[in-house]
């Protein structure tokens, strides 16, 4: 897939190998179209103020584009303030299965790990 304009040179986030494998499996299992990118972002809500956005979506005009581990990723420029340096991992444990967000910008997080304050 060709990466469109608005490409940034630095990678504001990182994905572990486990997260990359899980995302590639989701893309394949759900037959996500090739014109969809991995969207990483934040939105207001949750018990700590913000919740993470992680899903496949088409590129929008205000998106920055970059690639991590072969996955094309889109993120709104304004969200980089909250997500710069975040590591997204995949946990496959007995008590916890899903994506894990290790955010160095979070000043407070909730117990479930999907909500934060910065």
C-alpha positions in Angstrom: 0.0 0.0 0.0 1.4 3.4 -0.9 1.6 5.8 2.0 -0.2 9.1 1.1 1.1 12.6 1.7 1.1 14.0 5.2 3.7 11.4 6.2 5.8 12.0 9.2 9.3 10.8 9.6 9.4 10.0 13.3 7.3 7.3 14.8 5.3 8.8 17.7 4.2 5.4 18.9 5.6 1.9 19.0 3.9 -1.5 18.6 5.3 -4.7 20.2 5.6 -7.8 18.0 2.6 -9.2 19.8 0.5 -6.2 19.0 1.6 -6.3 15.3 0.7 -10.0 15.1 -2.7 -9.4 16.7 -3.5 -6.4 14.4 -2.5 -8.3 11.3 -4.7 -11.2 12.4 -7.7 -8.8 13.0 -7.0 -7.3 9.5 -7.1 -10.7 7.9 -10.0 -12.2 9.9 -12.2 -9.2 9.5 -11.2 -8.7 5.8 -10.3 -5.1 6.4 -9.9 -3.3 3.0 -6.5 -2.3 1.8 -7.5 1.4 1.9 -8.0 1.3 5.7 -5.2 2.3 8.1 -4.7 1.5 11.7 -6.1 4.6 13.5 -4.6 5.4 16.9 -6.0 8.3 18.9 -7.8 9.5 21.9 -11.3 10.7 22.7 -12.9 12.3 25.7 -14.5 10.0 28.2 -13.7 7.1 30.5 -13.2 7.3 34.2 -9.9 9.2 33.9 -10.7 11.8 31.2 -9.6 10.2 27.9 -10.0 6.8 26.3 -7.8 5.3 23.6 -9.0 4.9 20.0 -7.6 1.8 18.2 -9.2 0.5 15.0 -9.1 0.4 11.2 -10.3 3.5 9.3 -9.7 5.5 6.1 -7.3 8.4 6.1 -8.9 11.8 6.8 -7.6 15.2 5.7 -6.2 16.1 9.2 -4.4 12.8 9.7 -0.6 12.3 9.9 0.6 9.0 8.4 3.4 6.8 9.5 4.3 3.1 9.5 5.3 0.8 12.4 6.2 -2.8 11.8 4.8 -2.7 8.3 1.4 -1.4 9.4 0.3 2.0 8.0 -1.0 4.1 10.8 -3.0 7.4 10.9 -3.3 9.8 13.8 -4.7 13.3 14.1 -1.8 15.7 14.7 -3.5 17.0 17.9 -3.5 13.5 19.4 0.3 13.3 19.3 0.4 15.5 22.4 -1.2 12.7 24.4 0.3 9.7 22.7 3.9 10.6 21.9 6.0 7.7 23.1 3.2 5.3 23.8 3.8 1.6 23.4 0.9 -0.6 22.4 1.2 -4.2 23.4 -1.0 -7.3 23.2 -1.6 -9.4 26.3 -2.8 -12.9 26.0 -3.0 -13.9 29.6 -5.6 -15.9 31.4 -7.0 -12.9 33.3 -6.3 -10.2 30.8 -6.5 -10.5 27.0 -6.3 -7.5 24.7 -4.3 -4.4 23.9 -2.3 -2.8 26.6 -1.4 0.9 26.4 1.9 1.9 28.1 1.6 5.7 27.9 4.5 7.8 29.4 2.3 10.9 29.2 -0.5 9.6 31.4 -0.5 11.2 34.8 -3.4 9.0 36.0 -5.0 5.8 34.7 -8.0 3.7 35.5 -8.0 0.2 36.7 -9.0 -1.3 33.3 -6.1 0.5 31.5 -8.2 2.0 28.7 -8.7 5.4 30.3 -6.1 8.0 31.3 -5.5 11.6 32.2 -2.5 13.6 30.9 
